[in-house]
């Protein structure tokens, strides 16, 4: 059944799939108590990245640069 549902969802236009993803995310965010806690590895990675940023905030990329890099990789 899952594969059939996904096959149907993939027939949606890109805009409709984006809207669906947003709606699904909003439904998850509306129930934060049901979201699983971070694992120790995830928490450590976040803490490490935050420490790196605090050490060198200039190494961060702005959204425009990130987006440009992604688009250049995608073609």
C-alpha positions, 0 to 999 in steps of 0.5 A, spaced: 500 500 500 505 504 501 508 504 494 501 505 491 500 511 495 507 514 493 506 512 486 500 516 486 503 522 490 509 522 485 503 524 480 502 531 483 506 537 480 512 539 483 508 545 486 503 540 489 508 536 492 512 542 495 505 544 498 504 537 501 511 536 504 510 543 508 503 541 510 506 534 513 511 538 516 506 543 519 502 537 522 509 534 525 511 541 528 504 541 531 505 535 535 512 536 538 511 531 544 510 526 538 517 528 535 523 523 537 528 526 541 535 527 538 540 521 539 546 522 543 550 522 536 545 528 533 546 532 539 554 531 539 554 533 532 549 539 533 554 541 539 560 540 535 557 545 529 555 550 534 562 550 537 565 551 530 561 556 528 562 560 535 570 559 533 569 562 526 562 565 525 565 568 518 566 560 515 558 560 515 555 561 508 549 565 507 543 562 504 544 565 497 551 562 497 548 555 499 543 555 494 547 557 488 552 551 490 546 546 490 543 549 483 550 548 480 551 541 483 544 539 480 545 542 473 
